[in-house]
Amino acid sequence: MLSRNQIKNITQLKYKKYRNTSQLFVAEGSKTIHELLQSQIKLHHLYTTQLYPEVADVLQTKISKTELKKISFLTNPNTALAIFEIPKEKKINDKKLIVALDNVRDPGNLGTIIRLCDWFGISHLVCNTQTVDCYNPKVIQATMGSITRVAVSYLNLEEYLRTSTLPVFGAFMDGENVYASSKLPKQGILVLGNEANGISDAIAQQVTQRISIPRFGDLKVTESLNVANATAILLSEFMRATIVP
């Protein structure tokens, strides 16, 4: 049986300050947990209604569905909740295309962007410190395990872009049509901004090429694309440029 203190310690991991203090994060759902178990990310403890044969007994506790509901962050809990250690940030690989996020706040958007990076072979995602924490339970859930294959770094984005030798592409409504732009490079930094306000002025000053996704509707009155949708389209165009002679 879970103690009141155990329940408190687990549920506090919903908040960034407790994740930072403990250096732990929560993952739920069998697919996400299995992906994490197969990665280099270290398991701290597993709470499950069905024991995992691949996990040592000392690292897992069998609990009831009622207990799982008390610690789960999901409306309809799966069969397990796992706590993992937050890995150390990896050195940024500037030999490939890098995606950078400026003030992306929605956990679902960040989780989807991490999945998109995984799909398109982007190994590193860099974020300014105001972007939502990638170890937020909702982000982890939305990544569907892709967090194990995409490194995420939080940094002073303005300084990083200013000191980088890579070309910096920014997604703007008034940028150059990405479908008509000159050949996109294999190496560079693609910056996407906040859901409501786009790329901030300070970050915009570091952009070397402004690109956009044109509207094709007859009225052309749609205000903007969801940032995750925009990421998918732009990454598709960057990847196309690497394979089309």
N, C-alpha and C positions, 0 to 999 in steps of 0.2 A: 504493500500500500504506500502511496506517495504521501509524504509528510506535508504539512502546511508550508514549511520553509522551502521544500523542494519545488512545490507549485509556484511559490512567490519568485524564487530564483529563475525559474524557466520563463514565466510570463513577463518578467521584467526585461527579458531580451527583446521584447517588442520595441524598446526604446534604445536609441543610438548610444546614449551615455552609458548604459549598462553593458551594451555590446563592447564599447570601447574599453571599459574598465575590466571586464572579464576576458576580452578577446575571444568571445564565443558568439555563434549565431545559430539560428534555428532553421531546419529544413523539414518540410512535410511532404507526404506523398511518396509512394513506393518508387516511382521512376526517378524522381529527384534524389531520393536517399540512395538508391542503388548506384546512380551515376557518381555521387559524391564518395560512396564507399570504394568505388573502383579508381578514384583519383588519388592524388598525393595529399589531399586535404585530410587532416587527422580527425578521426571521430573522438569526441569527448564522451558522449553517452547516447544510447538509443533507448527510447521508451516505446514499447510496442505491444499490441494485442496478440501478435503472432511472432514468436522468436525467429531471428534470422540465423540460419545455420552457419553462415560465413562470418558472423560476429562473435568474438569471444564472450563467454558468459559474464565475465566481470564488467564488460562494457555495455551490457544491455539489461533492461528490467522489463519483465512482463507486467502489463497493467491492464485494467479493465477498460471497456469502451467509455464508461462514465468518467474514469480518471483521465483518459485521453481527451475527453471533451473539456475538462477543466484546464488543461494546459495548451490545447490547440488554439491557433489563430484563425482557423477555418470555420466557416459556418457549418459545414458537414465534414468533420474530420475523417481522414483516411484510416489507416490501421497503425500508423507509427508517426512519431515525432523524434527527430534526431538533433542532437547538438554537436556542432563541429567547431574546431578551432579556426579562428580567422588566420589565413596564411599571410606570410610576409609579402609585401608588394614586390613585384618583379621589376627588374631593370627594363626600361622602355626600349623596345626593338624598333629603331628608326630606319630599318632596312626595308620595311614594308609600309603599306598604307595604314595610317592610324586614324581612328575616329575620336573626336574630342567633343565633349558636351559642356555647354555653358548654361548653367542654371536649370537643367531639366529636373522637374520636381515630382512628377508622377511616377510612383513605383512600377506601375504596369508598363509605362513607356520605357523606363530604363531596362526592365526585365526583357521586354521585347527587343530592344536595341542590342542587348547582350546576345540574345538568340540569333539576331541578324548578323552580328559580327562573327559568331560561330559558323553560321551558314556560308558566309562569303569569305571565310578564311582570314578574318581580321583577328590577329592574336592579341592586340592591345587596345584598350579603350582608356582614354584619359579624361578626367572630369575636374571641373573647378570645385572648390570646397562647398559651394552652395547647392550642388547637384545632390539629389537624394542618395542616401547610403546604399551601396550595392548589397549589403548584408541585411537590409530591411527584409523581414519575412515575406512581404508581398513581392519584393523584387526577386528573391530566391525562388519563390513559387513560379513566377512568370518566366524565369530563365529556363525552366524544365531541364536543368542539369548543365546548361551551357556555361554557367559560372565556372565550371571545372576546366574549361578550355579557353576562356578569354580572361586575360589579366586586366584588372581594373586599378588605375592609379588616381589618387586625388592630390591635386597640386595647385600652385598659383598658375592658372592657365595663361594669364596675360604674359607673365614672365617666361613661361615655357615656350609660347609661340614666338615671343620677341627674340629669344636666343636660339631658336631652332634654325637650321639651315634648309629645312624642307619647305617646299611651296605650301601655302596655307589656303585652302579652299573653304569659303563660307557660304552657307545656304541662305539666300535672301530672296525676297519677292521680286526685287528689281535687278537681280543678277543676270548674267549671260545665260541664255538658253542652254541647258546642259546637253541637249540633243544636238545642238548645232556648234558646240564649243570645239576648240581644237583638241587633239588627242590628249586624253587624261593620263597622267603618269602612274606608274606602278608604286612610286614612293611619294608620300605627301601626307598632309593632315587635312581631314575633312571635319569642319566645325559645324555643329548644329546647336540651335539656341533654345531658349525657354519656350514652353508651350504657348504662352500668351504674348510675350514680348520679343521673341526671336533672339538674335545675337545682340549682346550688350554693346554699347558704344566703345568701351575700352577694348573689348575683344575684336570688334569690327576693324579697329585701327591696325590690327596685326594681320588681317586677311590680305593675301596678295592677289586673289582672284575670286570675285563674287559670282556664284552660279545660282541658277534657279530652275525650278520645274515648271514649265509653262502650263497655263490652263487651256484646255481645248473645248470647253463647253461654249455654246453659242452666246450665252449671256456673260460668261466670265465674271461672275460676281461672288463665287465661293471665296471666303476670306482667306483660308489657308489650309494646308494639309496637316494632319496629325504628325508630330515629329518622328514617330516610329515609322509611319508610312513613307515619309520623306526620306528617311534613312535607307529604307529598302530600295527605293527607286534610284537614289544617288549611288548607293553601293553597287547596284546592278550595272549602272553605266560605267563606273570605274572598273568593274571586273570585265565588262565587255571590251573596254579599251586594252586590257592586257592580253586578250586572245584574238582580237581582230587585227590582221596585218595592216 
